[in-house]
Amino acid sequence: MREEPRIGIEIQLLLLVGAILAGWGGACTADAQEIVNRIKSAGRVVSAVNVRAGLADLPTGTNWEGLSVDLAKALAAAVLGDARKVSFVSGDRKSGPEKLVKGEVNLYLPVEPMAPSRLAGLGLMSSQPFFFNVQKVMVTKDSGITTMDQLRDKSIAVQPGYVNEQNLEMANEEHLRNYFRRAGWQFLVFPFQEWDEMESAFLSEKVNAISAEETELARLRAGNREEVGDAVILPQLISVEPVSAVAGSGDLSWLALLNATISLLIEADYLGISSDNVDAMKSSTDPEIRYLLGATPGIGIPVGLDDRWAERVIKAVGNYGQAFKRDLGANSPLAIPRGPNDLWSRGGLLCPGPIR
């Protein structure tokens, strides 16, 4: 029986909400202009980030790295002309939104989607997805397991997850149980409240497999080569969750800039514009490329910036594919395939919104 991933209605809902709230091309509100002016006055973009390898992390102990970090740097390049003018504070699923509500940060970059009811309750808004968080299963290489159906009647470690106001924000155990129920298979679930305990159970081979977000599995594999060797992350998707940037309520133009920046990174990837060829691409005859790079006037109008903001972004962080490869993919210790984070034209879920 072929099992489909639990992409669910959340993607459609968040995409719809993001598109409606973004105000593509709408007039700037006073509150929204205040955010950009505040950033210009402070001379930096301040972000609360959920710490996660590949998204926002301090691998050297000093410099933040990851896809979420690159998104913040892209915004700094757009607004301030310098991707280095960023500051980051750690914020989990509770403290991150609180810092945003209090005005301590300009945006919150989570590692999982916030429930719509919680967004509404805090008066916050989410952008279009900038990352699709994938839940998978990992086994040791010497187990000989290559597909999910071989895990029938095998023990799998997983964290229960949590719910918020009956809206699931992270529910790895439930996703895993539903996957096996739909396939009609039996399995032995071993729920662990603490990640360290679950990790230890897998490393000591007390369980046959472990299920979590792919970023966490890849970090576990990269950090424990001696114990697990080249552990295998199975290709089957247990669930896919759209992750969006979160902004304060009423800041429609700031949200529009968030969406436009995410869309720019994706569209540049699609059109083949990279940090290496951006200057040469400005002489292209392709009307979309000319518009994105400001050769044809207009791209600055929807976001209240000059027409070279997109060029600055691409020069600073590259296109989405470059950022993913550097932070999560082949050029990172995580070595995660793009999967759902690939372009729509290559079977992925990434699709840019209009920047008009």
ZIPE-V529766 format. One line per field, one symbol per residue. phi: phi as a letter, one per 20 degrees, with the letter a starting at -180 (. if undefined). psi: psi as a letter, one per 20 degrees, with the letter a starting at -180 (. if undefined). A space follows every 50 residues. Layout:
BEGIN
phi = ???
psi = ???
END
This chain:
BEGIN
phi = .edefefmfgffffffffffffmgmfffefffffffffffffmaedcecf fagndbbdfencdfcpffffffffffffedmbfeeccccfbefefgffff ffnfceacdedbfefgffgffemdcdeffdadedeccdcffffmeccfff efmdecebefnbcclmdfdbbfffgfffgfffemdebdecfcfdfgffff fffemfcebccafgffffffffecgffdlegdefffeebccfdcfdcffn effffffgfffffggfffffenecfecgffffefeffffffgenfdfpff ffdmcffdffffffffcnegffffffecefedfflefflfeefgfdnedf bfefdc
psi = pppqqmgrihggghgggggghhlojrqprggghhgghgghghkqpppppo ppphgormhiigppqrghghgghghhhggijoiimqqqqppaighghghg hijhrhrpnaiqqqphhhgghikrqqaqpiqooppapqrqhjhjpiqhii jpjqpppqqharqoljopgpmgggggghghghikqqropnpphpghgggh hghjkiqhrppaqhggghggghilhhgicmqpoqhppgrppppqqprqqi mhhghhhgghgghggghhggikprhhjhghiijqiphgghghjjhpqhhh ghjkrrijhhggghhgiarggggghghhbhjrihlpqgcijrqhikjaip pqrqm.
END
